[in-house]
Amino acid sequence: MENNFSKNLRHLRVQHGMTQEELGKLLNKDYSTVGKWENGTRSPIMEDVIKIADFFDVPLQELIGGTYIKSKSSNDFKKILKDKGLLDDNDNLTEEDAKKLIDFAIANKDFIINKKEN
């Protein structure tokens, strides 16, 4: 079975708008250690794998297993933004606009997460 931990880790980190340095600080590791995990030249200890799975709120088996974690679809992000009052039901976005919106949402995740529900 192919081990996709490296791909999954990088994908989750980028999806959450984090740098290797930020993730490293969270785990009390150097950014270069995170980089080595992501390029597959080093493997973390189980304690760190558990911390990563907990932080990103993904099942351990999904993080280390053979299934590559897929990103949320534009519809998933649209629903989240609608729930937060940042997008109206009448907004019809093209796929290109949806991707831009997703990039914006990831870059501004703290604002979106902390926005109060209406």
Secondary structure, 3 states (H helix, E strand, C coil): CCCCHHHHHHHHHHHCCCCHHHHHHHCCCCHHHHHHHHHCCCCCCHHHHHHHHHHHCCCHHHHHCCCCCCCCCHHHHHHHHHHCCCCCCCCCCCHHHHHHHHHHHHHCHHHHHHCCCC
